[in-house]
Amino acid sequence: MRLVASEFVSLDGVIEDPAGSEQSVHGGWTNPYWGDELLKFKGDELLACDGLLIGRITYEGFAAAWPSATEDEGFARMNALPKYVVSSTLDTVDWNNSRLLKGSPADEAQALKQQPGNDLLIYGSAMLVQELARHNLIDEYRLAVYPVAIGTGKRLFEGCHVRLDQVAQQPTSNGVLFLTYRPPGSQP
């Protein structure tokens, strides 16, 4: 499997609480930009993946929001997908098809990469993405870059030095830019 980090990013690299679900001072900065183009991009991405790899905070937010979603709501596909939850603090995960990974994030991700299949999406999960980036385990970064600067907050590549090649770009009508990057030599 390939590990694909899919992130909402401000112009200054902040990824903290884009939808406002964590009630942080930075929350909700993506909300004015939601529309059909973004929904299609995220929906197509979800349809093409074989599962999710997420950290505790993202898991808790998703597990509170998506289990009751219906097929009419598009992202209900998350309910059927395998979900691998990296956490050193959770004891159980109750959302259907979820599996708790308590080992080293890098070791757990490396083991998942050896499994057959297509993309394993990493949504949000800032600390997990940073840890995997430090170990060069992420095969592709799909960034929805928003035309806002937040100033402070968790940044995508905090503490990481990552060299990437741009492989795709797609502007939207509302100023969000979809960018896809891969480490040099990575396969699609």
C-alpha positions as CSV (number, residue, x, y, z in Angstrom):
1,M,0.0,0.0,0.0
2,R,1.0,3.6,-0.6
3,L,0.7,6.1,2.3
4,V,-1.0,9.3,1.1
5,A,-1.2,12.3,3.4
6,S,-4.2,14.4,2.4
7,E,-4.2,17.8,4.2
8,F,-5.9,21.2,4.3
9,V,-3.1,23.8,4.5
10,S,-3.0,27.5,4.9
11,L,-0.6,29.6,2.8
12,D,1.7,29.7,5.8
13,G,1.7,26.0,6.3
14,V,-0.8,25.7,9.2
15,I,-3.0,22.5,9.3
16,E,-4.5,22.9,12.7
17,D,-8.3,22.6,13.1
18,P,-9.3,23.5,9.5
19,A,-13.0,22.8,10.1
20,G,-13.3,24.2,13.6
21,S,-14.1,20.9,15.2
22,E,-11.4,21.0,17.8
23,Q,-12.6,24.4,19.1
24,S,-9.1,25.9,18.9
25,V,-8.3,29.6,18.3
26,H,-7.4,28.7,14.7
27,G,-10.5,26.6,13.9
28,G,-12.8,26.9,10.9
29,W,-10.5,28.6,8.4
30,T,-11.6,26.3,5.5
31,N,-15.3,26.7,6.0
32,P,-15.8,29.8,3.7
33,Y,-14.3,27.8,0.8
34,W,-16.3,24.6,0.8
35,G,-18.1,23.9,-2.5
36,D,-18.6,21.3,-5.2
37,E,-15.0,21.3,-6.4
38,L,-13.6,20.5,-3.0
39,L,-16.3,17.9,-2.3
40,K,-15.6,16.2,-5.6
41,F,-11.8,16.1,-5.0
42,K,-12.2,14.7,-1.5
43,G,-14.9,12.3,-2.6
44,D,-12.9,10.9,-5.5
45,E,-9.9,10.5,-3.2
46,L,-12.0,8.6,-0.7
47,L,-13.5,6.3,-3.3
48,A,-10.0,5.3,-4.6
49,C,-8.5,4.4,-1.3
50,D,-8.4,1.1,0.5
51,G,-8.4,2.5,4.1
52,L,-7.5,5.3,6.5
53,L,-4.5,5.7,8.7
54,I,-5.2,8.3,11.4
55,G,-4.1,9.5,14.8
56,R,-6.1,9.7,18.0
57,I,-7.4,13.3,17.6
58,T,-8.6,12.8,14.0
59,Y,-10.1,9.4,15.0
60,E,-12.1,10.9,17.9
61,G,-13.5,13.6,15.6
62,F,-14.3,11.3,12.8
63,A,-15.8,8.6,15.1
64,A,-18.1,11.2,16.6
65,A,-19.2,12.5,13.2
66,W,-19.3,9.8,10.6
67,P,-20.8,6.5,12.0
68,S,-24.4,7.8,11.6
69,A,-23.8,9.2,8.1
70,T,-25.8,7.7,5.3
71,E,-24.7,7.0,1.7
72,D,-26.5,10.1,0.6
73,E,-23.9,12.1,2.6
74,G,-21.0,11.0,0.4
75,F,-18.3,10.5,3.0
76,A,-20.2,7.6,4.7
77,R,-17.8,5.3,2.8
78,M,-15.5,5.9,5.8
79,N,-17.7,3.6,7.8
80,A,-17.0,0.6,5.6
81,L,-13.2,1.3,5.1
82,P,-10.6,-0.3,7.4
83,K,-9.3,2.4,9.8
84,Y,-5.9,2.0,11.4
85,V,-5.7,4.3,14.5
86,V,-2.2,5.1,15.8
87,S,-2.4,6.0,19.5
88,S,-0.4,5.5,22.6
89,T,-3.3,6.6,24.9
90,L,-6.4,4.9,23.6
91,D,-7.2,1.4,24.9
92,T,-10.0,0.6,22.4
93,V,-11.5,1.9,19.2
94,D,-15.2,1.3,18.7
95,W,-15.9,2.7,15.3
96,N,-16.6,-0.3,13.0
97,N,-13.6,-1.6,11.0
98,S,-11.1,0.2,13.3
99,R,-7.9,-1.4,14.5
100,L,-5.8,0.2,17.2
101,L,-2.0,0.4,16.5
102,K,-0.1,0.9,19.7
103,G,3.5,0.4,18.4
104,S,5.9,2.9,17.0
105,P,4.1,4.9,14.3
106,A,7.0,4.4,11.9
107,D,7.1,0.6,12.5
108,E,3.3,0.3,12.2
109,A,3.2,2.4,9.0
110,Q,6.1,0.4,7.5
111,A,4.2,-2.8,8.1
112,L,1.0,-1.4,6.5
113,K,3.0,-0.4,3.4
114,Q,3.9,-4.1,2.9
115,Q,0.2,-5.1,2.7
116,P,-1.4,-5.5,-0.8
117,G,-3.7,-2.7,-2.0
118,N,-3.9,0.8,-3.2
119,D,-3.7,4.1,-1.2
120,L,-4.0,4.3,2.6
121,L,-5.1,7.9,3.3
122,I,-3.9,9.9,6.2
123,Y,-6.4,12.7,7.0
124,G,-5.4,15.4,9.4
125,S,-3.3,13.7,12.1
126,A,-0.6,16.3,12.3
127,M,1.7,14.6,14.7
128,L,1.4,11.3,12.8
129,V,2.2,12.9,9.4
130,Q,5.2,14.7,10.9
131,E,6.5,11.4,12.4
132,L,6.1,9.5,9.2
133,A,7.6,12.4,7.1
134,R,10.7,12.3,9.4
135,H,11.1,8.6,8.5
136,N,10.4,9.2,4.7
137,L,7.4,6.9,4.8
138,I,4.8,9.0,3.0
139,D,4.6,8.3,-0.7
140,E,2.4,11.2,-1.7
141,Y,1.2,14.5,-0.3
142,R,-2.2,15.8,-1.5
143,L,-2.5,19.4,-0.3
144,A,-5.6,21.6,-0.5
145,V,-3.9,25.0,-0.1
146,Y,-6.2,27.8,1.1
147,P,-5.7,31.5,0.3
148,V,-5.5,32.4,4.0
149,A,-2.6,32.9,6.4
150,I,-3.2,31.8,10.0
151,G,0.0,33.1,11.6
152,T,0.4,30.5,14.3
153,G,-0.7,26.9,14.9
154,K,0.4,23.3,14.0
155,R,2.3,23.3,10.8
156,L,2.5,20.5,8.3
157,F,6.2,20.1,8.2
158,E,7.1,21.2,11.7
159,G,10.5,19.7,12.6
160,C,10.8,18.0,9.2
161,H,13.1,18.4,6.2
162,V,11.3,17.0,3.2
163,R,12.2,17.3,-0.5
164,L,9.3,16.8,-2.8
165,D,8.6,16.9,-6.5
166,Q,5.3,18.5,-7.7
167,V,3.3,16.0,-9.8
168,A,0.0,17.8,-10.2
169,Q,-1.8,21.0,-9.6
170,Q,-5.4,22.0,-10.0
171,P,-6.8,25.5,-9.2
172,T,-10.4,25.9,-8.0
173,S,-12.8,28.8,-8.8
174,N,-12.7,30.0,-5.1
175,G,-8.9,30.2,-4.8
176,V,-8.1,26.9,-3.2
177,L,-5.3,25.1,-5.0
178,F,-5.0,21.3,-5.1
179,L,-1.3,20.3,-5.2
180,T,0.2,16.8,-5.3
181,Y,3.8,16.1,-4.3
182,R,5.9,13.0,-4.1
183,P,9.4,12.4,-2.8
184,P,11.9,12.1,-5.6
185,G,11.8,8.6,-7.1
186,S,8.4,7.7,-5.7
187,Q,6.1,5.7,-7.9
188,P,2.5,6.8,-8.6
